[in-house]
Amino acid sequence: MPKPAKKITSIQLTTDTRDRLYKLKFRKTYDEFLSELCVLYEESQEEEE
């Protein structure tokens, strides 16, 4: 049975922001990079509580 397709959205960025993100993501997809960034943010918020 085939896997269901991932639901993908688009995010609009300025070219400057896109270029800055590209320098940070180190051969990961943008989705992987942003997912890791969200985890780090959530962990930092938990530490503040």
C-alpha positions in Angstrom: 0.0 0.0 0.0 1.5 3.4 -0.9 2.2 6.0 1.8 -0.1 8.9 1.9 1.3 12.1 0.5 2.6 14.6 2.9 0.6 17.8 3.2 2.9 20.5 2.1 2.4 24.3 2.2 4.4 27.2 0.9 5.9 29.9 3.0 6.8 33.2 1.4 10.2 34.7 2.3 12.2 37.6 1.1 15.3 36.6 -0.8 17.5 38.0 2.0 15.8 35.7 4.6 16.0 32.7 2.2 19.7 33.3 1.7 20.3 33.6 5.4 18.4 30.4 6.1 20.3 28.6 3.3 23.6 29.4 5.1 22.3 27.9 8.3 20.7 24.7 7.2 23.8 22.6 6.4 22.6 20.2 3.8 19.2 19.6 5.3 15.9 20.3 3.7 14.2 23.5 4.8 11.5 21.3 6.4 14.0 19.4 8.5 15.8 22.6 9.5 12.7 24.4 10.5 11.4 21.4 12.4 14.6 21.3 14.4 14.4 25.0 15.0 10.8 24.6 16.3 12.0 21.8 18.7 14.8 24.0 20.0 12.4 26.9 20.5 9.9 24.7 22.4 12.6 23.3 24.6 13.9 26.8 25.4 10.3 27.9 26.4 9.9 24.9 28.7 13.2 25.8 30.4 11.9 29.3 31.1 8.8 28.0 32.9 
